[in-house]
Amino acid sequence: MFREEAGRLTASLVRLLGDFDLAEEMVADAVVEALVRWPVEGVPDRPGAWLLTTARNRAIDRLRRDARYRVKLAKLSALPVTASREPDDRLRLIFTCCHPALDPDAQVALTLRAVAGLTTAEIARAFVVPESTLAKRLTRAKQKIVAAGIPYRTPEPEEWPSRLNQVLRVIYLIFNEAYLTTAGDSVARLELAHDARWLAALLAGWLPGEPEALGLLALLQLHLARWAARVDAHGRIVLLEDQDRSRWDERQIGPALALIERAGRLRRPGPYQIEAAIQAVHCEAPTWDATDWPQILQLYSLLAVYDGTPVVLLNRAIVIGQLEGPEAALVEVDELEGPLGRYYLFHATRAALLQQIGRTHEAHQANRKALQYTANEAEQAMLIDRLARQTGGCTPVLDGGPSSIWPSWPWPGGREPTSVPPAN
């Protein structure tokens, strides 16, 4: 329930209070009270309304002790007992979090906390920093919003250039956390993924002439179209090569392809459009063997021009392996060890390539390193299974070869692993 309601509750209270800290504190207090009362009294029929009412009452009690907030007190008293479902409420909150006065990493972290309802610990794991460091970063960001008087509103048209890229990035990061969680036994969070797609659709609706907004919406929709085939009945990850393509939702794939074409006609290419095009090539392939790898390599080369991060180059190297063999891919991958040395998919990729060329002992060590750098239990289980099969002398490590790692990731690149690592 917290996952479902936290962003809406926080957005509703921030809109009225203009104070991130107070809004989050009241939502947290309401959740604590629910944890105490619901096991005894039962879960209410409308738990979201119950949480909002409790948070609102706590805020009223707090504001009554401070005469400076009498106007806001009146607004709170008139607040309905259902969380706001206005289509622009959470998007306004994202734009507030993504104000250019804030540090870019703080923008992302604050949005994931306030809008997506991720915990400080989850965001800290994603940013690969101690929880205390991330908590201080969030506190400074919220204090700066208050001190600088940053308004809770969508920007004027002339302000879009300085805000849009970060808003697109944040929406994608919300989807990324949903597509493959950073830690825990839950592989994915479908409701959070739908929230991210909803925000992307809202943004694209507001900006029909912005091709990158259309590209992001298409990208998320293509991943959601394959959602049902990603995990088996036992909760294990199913790599793209092994997925039952009859379970892919063609009703989502068709409109997504139309979005890509519509964005292309605007003749302003960008990384989200390219990433969507890469996923479209996979979705259009009737079988794994029929995948157009030369076209995917061409798209990756173009993506590297716009966003030549180590993660993009890692994915491009894997595609090279499909076309030129594992030895050629390994040369490219080994050059990325410096920036990607603490990134689990770097080591998992190396392990697969090493196994393919018969360097089994090195592959085993690389898989062990990969296991150290992921906290998601589904990914851990997959790596443990590969290690067990290596120990038993089974080859190859991957069911379909080294490229099997890549196609199940929700997007091929575009972000440093020192930020939020790409989902598998």
C-alpha positions in Angstrom: 0.0 0.0 0.0 2.9 2.3 0.8 4.3 1.7 -2.7 0.9 2.5 -4.3 0.1 5.6 -2.3 3.3 7.2 -1.1 3.8 9.3 -4.2 0.2 10.5 -4.3 0.1 11.3 -0.6 3.3 13.2 -0.6 2.4 15.1 -3.8 -1.0 16.1 -2.3 0.6 17.3 1.0 3.5 19.1 -0.7 1.1 20.9 -3.0 -0.7 22.3 0.1 2.2 22.7 2.5 5.0 23.6 0.2 7.3 21.7 2.6 8.9 18.4 1.6 10.1 17.5 5.1 6.7 18.1 6.8 4.8 16.2 4.0 7.1 13.2 4.1 7.1 13.2 7.9 3.3 13.2 8.1 3.0 10.4 5.5 5.6 8.4 7.5 3.6 9.0 10.7 0.5 7.8 9.0 2.2 4.6 7.9 3.5 4.0 11.4 0.0 4.4 12.8 -1.3 2.0 10.2 1.3 -0.6 11.1 0.1 -0.3 14.7 -3.7 -0.3 14.1 -4.4 -2.3 11.0 -3.1 -5.7 12.5 -5.7 -5.1 15.3 -8.5 -3.3 13.5 -8.1 -4.8 10.0 -7.2 -3.0 6.8 -9.8 -0.3 6.0 -11.9 -0.5 2.9 -10.2 2.6 1.5 -6.6 2.4 2.9 -5.4 5.2 0.7 -8.0 7.6 2.1 -7.3 6.3 5.6 -3.6 7.2 5.2 -4.4 10.6 3.7 -6.8 11.4 6.5 -4.4 10.4 9.2 -1.5 12.3 7.5 -3.8 15.4 7.1 -4.8 15.3 10.8 -1.3 14.9 11.9 -0.3 17.9 9.8 -3.2 20.0 11.2 -2.1 19.2 14.7 1.4 20.3 13.8 0.4 23.5 12.1 -1.9 24.5 14.9 1.2 24.9 17.0 2.6 27.4 14.5 0.6 30.6 13.8 2.7 31.2 10.6 0.8 28.4 8.8 -2.8 29.5 9.5 -3.6 29.9 5.8 -2.2 26.5 5.0 -4.1 25.0 7.9 -7.4 26.2 6.3 -6.4 24.5 3.0 -5.5 21.3 4.8 -8.9 21.3 6.6 -10.7 21.5 3.3 -8.6 18.7 1.7 -10.8 15.7 0.6 -10.2 12.3 2.2 -9.1 10.7 -1.1 -5.6 11.3 -2.5 -5.5 13.7 -5.4 -5.7 11.8 -8.7 -5.2 15.0 -10.9 -3.1 13.9 -13.8 -0.5 16.6 -13.3 0.0 16.4 -9.5 2.9 14.0 -9.4 4.4 15.5 -12.6 4.4 18.9 -10.9 6.2 17.3 -8.0 8.8 15.9 -10.5 9.4 19.3 -12.0 9.8 20.8 -8.6 12.4 18.1 -7.7 14.1 18.6 -11.1 14.6 22.4 -10.7 18.0 23.4 -12.2 19.0 25.0 -8.9 19.4 21.5 -7.5 22.4 19.2 -8.1 21.5 16.6 -10.8 22.0 13.6 -8.6 19.9 15.3 -5.8 17.2 15.9 -8.4 17.0 12.2 -9.2 17.3 11.0 -5.6 14.6 13.4 -4.3 12.2 12.4 -7.1 12.7 8.7 -6.4 12.0 9.4 -2.7 9.1 11.8 -3.0 7.3 10.6 -6.1 8.1 6.9 -6.4 8.1 6.2 -2.7 11.5 4.4 -2.7 13.2 4.2 0.6 16.4 6.0 1.4 18.2 2.7 1.7 17.0 1.6 -1.8 18.1 4.8 -3.4 21.5 4.7 -1.6 22.0 1.2 -3.0 21.2 2.4 -6.5 23.6 5.3 -6.2 26.2 3.1 -4.6 26.7 5.4 -1.6 26.2 4.9 2.2 22.6 5.4 3.4 23.7 8.3 5.6 25.3 10.1 2.7 22.2 9.8 0.6 20.0 11.0 3.6 22.1 14.1 3.9 21.8 14.7 0.2 18.0 14.5 0.4 17.9 16.8 3.4 20.0 19.4 1.7 17.9 19.3 -1.5 14.6 19.8 0.4 16.1 22.6 2.5 17.3 24.3 -0.7 13.8 24.1 -2.2 12.4 25.9 0.8 15.2 28.4 1.1 15.2 29.3 -2.6 11.4 29.5 -2.8 11.4 27.0 -5.7 7.7 26.9 -6.8 5.5 23.8 -6.9 4.4 24.1 -10.6 5.1 23.0 -14.1 7.5 25.3 -15.9 6.7 27.9 -18.5 7.5 27.0 -22.1 10.8 29.0 -22.1 11.9 26.9 -19.1 11.5 23.5 -20.8 15.0 23.2 -22.3 16.7 23.3 -18.8 14.2 20.9 -17.2 13.0 18.3 -19.8 16.1 16.1 -20.0 16.2 15.6 -16.2 12.4 14.9 -16.0 12.8 12.3 -18.8 15.7 10.7 -16.9 13.8 10.6 -13.6 10.7 9.0 -15.2 12.9 6.4 -16.7 14.7 5.7 -13.5 11.4 5.1 -11.8 10.6 2.5 -14.5 14.0 1.0 -14.1 13.6 0.4 -10.4 10.2 -1.2 -11.2 11.6 -3.4 -14.0 14.2 -4.9 -11.8 14.4 -4.0 -8.2 17.8 -3.0 -6.7 17.4 -5.5 -3.9 15.1 -8.0 -2.2 13.2 -11.1 -3.3 10.8 -9.2 -5.6 12.0 -9.3 -9.2 9.9 -6.4 -10.4 7.1 -4.0 -9.4 4.4 -3.9 -12.0 2.4 -1.1 -10.4 5.5 1.2 -10.2 6.2 0.4 -13.9 2.7 1.5 -14.8 3.1 4.7 -12.8 6.2 5.5 -14.8 4.5 4.8 -18.1 1.6 6.9 -17.0 3.9 9.8 -16.2 5.6 9.4 -19.6 2.3 9.4 -21.4 1.2 12.5 -19.5 4.5 14.2 -20.5 4.2 13.2 -24.1 0.6 14.4 -24.2 1.7 17.8 -22.9 4.6 18.0 -25.4 3.4 16.3 -28.6 6.1 18.0 -30.5 9.0 16.7 -28.3 10.4 13.6 -29.9 12.4 12.4 -26.8 9.2 12.4 -24.8 7.6 10.2 -27.5 10.7 8.0 -27.5 10.7 7.4 -23.8 7.0 6.5 -23.9 7.6 4.0 -26.7 10.6 2.5 -24.9 8.6 1.9 -21.7 5.7 0.5 -23.6 7.8 -2.0 -25.4 9.2 -3.3 -22.2 5.8 -3.5 -20.6 4.7 -5.5 -23.7 7.2 -8.2 -22.8 6.5 -8.1 -19.1 4.5 -11.3 -18.8 7.3 -13.4 -20.4 10.2 -12.1 -18.3 9.7 -14.3 -15.2 8.7 -18.0 -15.0 6.2 -19.5 -12.6 8.9 -19.9 -9.9 9.9 -16.2 -10.0 13.1 -16.9 -12.0 14.3 -14.4 -14.6 13.7 -15.6 -18.2 16.3 -14.2 -20.6 15.0 -12.8 -23.9 16.4 -15.7 -26.0 14.3 -18.1 -24.0 11.1 -16.1 -23.6 7.8 -17.3 -25.0 7.1 -14.6 -27.6 3.5 -15.6 -27.9 3.1 -14.0 -24.5 4.2 -10.6 -25.7 1.4 -8.1 -25.9 1.1 -7.1 -29.5 -1.6 -4.5 -28.5 1.2 -2.5 -26.9 3.9 -3.2 -29.4 2.0 -1.8 -32.4 1.3 1.6 -30.8 4.8 1.9 -29.5 6.2 1.4 -33.0 3.9 4.1 -34.2 5.3 6.4 -31.5 8.8 5.8 -32.7 7.8 6.6 -36.3 6.0 9.7 -35.2 9.1 10.9 -33.2 11.3 10.1 -36.2 9.3 12.4 -38.4 10.2 15.3 -36.1 13.9 14.8 -37.2 15.4 15.5 -33.8 17.0 12.2 -32.8 18.0 11.5 -29.2 19.0 8.6 -27.0 15.5 7.6 -25.9 14.4 7.3 -29.4 17.4 5.2 -30.3 16.9 2.9 -27.3 13.3 2.5 -28.3 14.4 1.6 -31.8 16.8 -1.1 -30.4 14.0 -2.6 -28.4 11.7 -2.4 -31.5 14.1 -4.5 -33.5 13.9 -7.2 -30.8 10.1 -7.0 -30.6 9.8 -7.3 -34.4 12.0 -10.4 -34.6 9.8 -13.5 -34.8 12.5 -15.6 -33.2 15.8 -15.1 -31.4 17.8 -16.4 -34.4 16.0 -13.9 -36.7 17.2 -10.9 -34.7 18.7 -8.2 -37.0 22.1 -7.8 -35.1 23.7 -5.6 -37.8 20.9 -3.1 -37.4 21.2 -3.2 -33.6 25.0 -2.6 -33.8 24.3 0.3 -36.1 21.8 1.8 -33.6 24.3 1.2 -30.7 27.0 3.1 -32.6 24.6 6.0 -33.0 23.6 5.8 -29.4 27.3 6.0 -28.4 27.5 9.4 -30.2 24.7 10.8 -28.0 25.5 8.9 -24.9 28.9 7.2 -24.9 28.8 6.0 -21.3 30.6 2.8 -20.3 27.3 1.0 -20.0 26.4 1.8 -23.6 29.8 0.6 -24.7 29.4 -2.6 -22.7 26.1 -3.4 -24.5 27.7 -2.5 -27.8 30.5 -4.9 -27.1 28.0 -7.7 -26.5 26.4 -7.1 -29.8 29.8 -7.2 -31.4 30.1 -10.7 -29.8 27.0 -11.8 -31.7 28.5 -10.7 -35.0 32.2 -11.3 -34.6 32.5 -13.8 -31.8 33.3 -13.8 -28.1 37.0 -13.0 -28.5 36.2 -9.7 -30.2 33.7 -8.8 -27.6 36.0 -9.7 -24.7 38.6 -7.2 -26.0 36.0 -4.4 -26.0 34.7 -5.5 -22.5 38.1 -5.7 -20.8 38.7 -2.0 -21.7 35.8 -1.0 -19.5 37.0 -2.6 -16.3 38.1 0.8 -14.8 34.7 2.5 -14.8 32.7 -0.7 -14.5 34.7 -2.7 -12.0 32.0 -2.6 -9.3 29.2 -3.3 -11.8 27.8 -6.8 -11.6 26.7 -7.0 -15.2 30.3 -6.2 -16.3 31.6 -9.2 -14.5 28.6 -11.4 -15.6 29.3 -10.4 -19.2 33.0 -11.2 -18.9 32.1 -14.6 -17.3 29.9 -15.6 -20.2 32.5 -14.5 -22.8 35.3 -16.3 -21.0 33.2 -19.5 -20.7 32.5 -19.4 -24.5 36.2 -19.4 -25.3 37.0 -22.1 -22.8 38.6 -20.1 -20.0 36.4 -21.8 -17.4 38.4 -20.9 -14.3 38.5 -17.2 -15.1 34.8 -17.4 -16.0 34.1 -18.9 -12.5 36.0 -16.1 -10.8 34.1 -13.4 -12.8 30.8 -14.9 -11.9 31.8 -14.8 -8.2 32.6 -11.1 -8.6 29.3 -10.5 -10.2 27.5 -12.1 -7.3 29.2 -9.6 -4.9 27.7 -6.6 -6.7 24.0 -7.4 -6.9 21.5 -7.4 -4.0 18.5 -8.6 -6.1 17.7 -12.1 -5.0 16.5 -13.2 -8.5 19.8 -12.1 -10.0 21.7 -13.7 -7.2 19.8 -17.0 -7.8 20.7 -16.9 -11.5 24.4 -16.3 -10.8 24.5 -19.0 -8.1 22.9 -21.4 -10.6 25.6 -20.6 -13.2 28.3 -21.1 -10.6 26.9 -24.5 -9.6 26.7 -25.5 -13.2 30.3 -24.4 -13.8 31.4 -26.4 -10.7 29.7 -29.4 -12.1 31.5 -29.0 -15.4 28.4 -27.9 -17.4 28.9 -25.5 -20.3 28.0 -23.0 -21.4 27.4 -20.9 -18.4 24.5 -19.1 -20.2 21.7 -20.9 -21.8 22.1 -19.1 -25.0 25.6 -17.7 -24.9 27.0 -14.5 -23.7 24.5 -12.3 -25.5 21.7 -13.8 -23.3 22.7 -11.4 -20.6 22.0 -8.2 -22.5 18.6 -8.6 -24.2 16.7 -9.0 -20.9 17.9 -5.6 -19.7 15.1 -3.0 -20.0 17.3 -0.6 -21.8 20.7 -1.0 -23.4 22.5 1.9 -21.7 22.6 5.6 -21.2 23.5 5.7 -17.5 26.6 5.3 -15.4 26.4 2.4 -12.9 27.5 4.9 -10.2 24.0 6.3 -10.6 21.2 3.8 -10.9 22.4 0.6 -12.6 20.4 -0.7 -15.6 18.0 -3.4 -14.7 18.8 -6.8 -16.1 
